[in-house]
Amino acid sequence: KALSKLQGLLGVFPDIVESPNNLSISLRNPGMVVHPGVMYGRWGPESWDGKPKAEKPLFYQGVDDFTEKVLVGMTDEVQSICRKMEKLVPG
Protein backbone atom coordinates (compact mmCIF):
# COMPACT_ATOMS: atom_id res chain seq x y z
CA LYS A 1 0.00 0.00 0.00
CA ALA A 2 2.80 2.43 0.90
CA LEU A 3 4.65 1.69 -2.34
CA SER A 4 1.64 2.50 -4.48
CA LYS A 5 1.11 5.77 -2.57
CA LEU A 6 4.76 6.71 -3.06
CA GLN A 7 4.62 5.81 -6.75
CA GLY A 8 1.50 7.93 -7.09
CA LEU A 9 3.30 10.90 -5.57
CA LEU A 10 6.34 10.47 -7.82
CA GLY A 11 4.51 9.68 -11.03
CA VAL A 12 5.55 7.07 -13.59
CA PHE A 13 9.27 7.68 -13.16
CA PRO A 14 11.28 6.66 -11.28
CA ASP A 15 9.71 3.23 -11.11
CA ILE A 16 9.72 2.15 -7.45
CA VAL A 17 10.45 -1.57 -7.02
CA GLU A 18 10.03 -3.33 -3.68
CA SER A 19 13.18 -4.97 -2.39
CA PRO A 20 12.83 -8.43 -0.87
CA ASN A 21 14.96 -7.45 2.15
CA ASN A 22 17.25 -4.79 3.55
CA LEU A 23 20.44 -6.74 2.83
CA SER A 24 19.78 -6.69 -0.90
CA ILE A 25 19.63 -2.90 -0.72
CA SER A 26 22.59 -2.34 1.56
CA LEU A 27 25.02 -4.97 0.29
CA ARG A 28 24.40 -4.19 -3.40
CA ASN A 29 24.71 -0.43 -3.06
CA PRO A 30 28.14 0.70 -4.28
CA GLY A 31 27.54 4.11 -2.69
CA MET A 32 27.82 2.58 0.77
CA VAL A 33 31.44 1.71 -0.04
CA VAL A 34 32.53 4.50 -2.36
CA HIS A 35 31.35 7.55 -0.44
CA PRO A 36 32.57 6.70 3.07
CA GLY A 37 35.70 5.08 1.63
CA VAL A 38 36.70 8.17 -0.34
CA MET A 39 35.86 10.44 2.60
CA TYR A 40 37.97 8.36 4.99
CA GLY A 41 40.81 8.12 2.48
CA ARG A 42 40.85 11.87 2.07
CA TRP A 43 40.05 13.09 5.59
CA GLY A 44 41.07 10.22 7.89
CA PRO A 45 43.92 10.64 10.36
CA GLU A 46 46.31 8.72 8.11
CA SER A 47 46.08 11.24 5.29
CA TRP A 48 44.91 14.64 6.56
CA ASP A 49 46.82 16.83 8.98
CA GLY A 50 43.72 18.77 10.04
CA LYS A 51 44.83 21.98 8.36
CA PRO A 52 42.63 23.85 5.85
CA LYS A 53 43.21 23.03 2.19
CA ALA A 54 44.38 25.76 -0.16
CA GLU A 55 41.70 24.80 -2.73
CA LYS A 56 38.33 23.10 -2.58
CA PRO A 57 39.02 19.40 -3.09
CA LEU A 58 37.10 17.51 -5.75
CA PHE A 59 35.43 14.36 -4.48
CA TYR A 60 36.35 11.65 -7.00
CA GLN A 61 39.42 13.22 -8.58
CA GLY A 62 42.74 12.56 -6.94
CA VAL A 63 41.95 9.26 -5.23
CA ASP A 64 45.36 8.06 -4.05
CA ASP A 65 46.86 4.64 -3.29
CA PHE A 66 45.79 4.78 0.37
CA THR A 67 42.18 5.48 -0.58
CA GLU A 68 42.31 2.66 -3.11
CA LYS A 69 43.35 0.28 -0.32
CA VAL A 70 40.50 1.54 1.86
CA LEU A 71 37.98 1.00 -0.96
CA VAL A 72 39.29 -2.47 -1.82
CA GLY A 73 39.24 -3.45 1.86
CA MET A 74 35.65 -2.29 2.26
CA THR A 75 34.60 -4.07 -0.93
CA ASP A 76 36.28 -7.28 0.22
CA GLU A 77 34.39 -7.10 3.54
CA VAL A 78 31.05 -6.69 1.76
CA GLN A 79 31.84 -9.60 -0.57
CA SER A 80 32.84 -11.75 2.40
CA ILE A 81 29.51 -11.01 4.10
CA CYS A 82 27.64 -11.81 0.88
CA ARG A 83 29.40 -15.17 0.47
CA LYS A 84 28.70 -16.08 4.10
CA MET A 85 25.03 -15.11 3.73
CA GLU A 86 24.76 -17.23 0.57
CA LYS A 87 26.02 -20.25 2.52
CA LEU A 88 23.65 -19.63 5.42
CA VAL A 89 20.60 -18.86 3.30
CA PRO A 90 20.68 -20.78 0.01
CA GLY A 91 18.78 -19.45 -2.99
C-alpha positions as CSV (number, residue, x, y, z in Angstrom):
1,K,0.0,0.0,0.0
2,A,2.8,2.4,0.9
3,L,4.7,1.7,-2.3
4,S,1.6,2.5,-4.5
5,K,1.1,5.8,-2.6
6,L,4.8,6.7,-3.1
7,Q,4.6,5.8,-6.8
8,G,1.5,7.9,-7.1
9,L,3.3,10.9,-5.6
10,L,6.3,10.5,-7.8
11,G,4.5,9.7,-11.0
12,V,5.6,7.1,-13.6
13,F,9.3,7.7,-13.2
14,P,11.3,6.7,-11.3
15,D,9.7,3.2,-11.1
16,I,9.7,2.1,-7.4
17,V,10.5,-1.6,-7.0
18,E,10.0,-3.3,-3.7
19,S,13.2,-5.0,-2.4
20,P,12.8,-8.4,-0.9
21,N,15.0,-7.4,2.1
22,N,17.3,-4.8,3.6
23,L,20.4,-6.7,2.8
24,S,19.8,-6.7,-0.9
25,I,19.6,-2.9,-0.7
26,S,22.6,-2.3,1.6
27,L,25.0,-5.0,0.3
28,R,24.4,-4.2,-3.4
29,N,24.7,-0.4,-3.1
30,P,28.1,0.7,-4.3
31,G,27.5,4.1,-2.7
32,M,27.8,2.6,0.8
33,V,31.4,1.7,0.0
34,V,32.5,4.5,-2.4
35,H,31.4,7.6,-0.4
36,P,32.6,6.7,3.1
37,G,35.7,5.1,1.6
38,V,36.7,8.2,-0.3
39,M,35.9,10.4,2.6
40,Y,38.0,8.4,5.0
41,G,40.8,8.1,2.5
42,R,40.9,11.9,2.1
43,W,40.1,13.1,5.6
44,G,41.1,10.2,7.9
45,P,43.9,10.6,10.4
46,E,46.3,8.7,8.1
47,S,46.1,11.2,5.3
48,W,44.9,14.6,6.6
49,D,46.8,16.8,9.0
50,G,43.7,18.8,10.0
51,K,44.8,22.0,8.4
52,P,42.6,23.8,5.8
53,K,43.2,23.0,2.2
54,A,44.4,25.8,-0.2
55,E,41.7,24.8,-2.7
56,K,38.3,23.1,-2.6
57,P,39.0,19.4,-3.1
58,L,37.1,17.5,-5.8
59,F,35.4,14.4,-4.5
60,Y,36.4,11.7,-7.0
61,Q,39.4,13.2,-8.6
62,G,42.7,12.6,-6.9
63,V,42.0,9.3,-5.2
64,D,45.4,8.1,-4.0
65,D,46.9,4.6,-3.3
66,F,45.8,4.8,0.4
67,T,42.2,5.5,-0.6
68,E,42.3,2.7,-3.1
69,K,43.4,0.3,-0.3
70,V,40.5,1.5,1.9
71,L,38.0,1.0,-1.0
72,V,39.3,-2.5,-1.8
73,G,39.2,-3.5,1.9
74,M,35.6,-2.3,2.3
75,T,34.6,-4.1,-0.9
76,D,36.3,-7.3,0.2
77,E,34.4,-7.1,3.5
78,V,31.0,-6.7,1.8
79,Q,31.8,-9.6,-0.6
80,S,32.8,-11.8,2.4
81,I,29.5,-11.0,4.1
82,C,27.6,-11.8,0.9
83,R,29.4,-15.2,0.5
84,K,28.7,-16.1,4.1
85,M,25.0,-15.1,3.7
86,E,24.8,-17.2,0.6
87,K,26.0,-20.2,2.5
88,L,23.7,-19.6,5.4
89,V,20.6,-18.9,3.3
90,P,20.7,-20.8,0.0
91,G,18.8,-19.5,-3.0
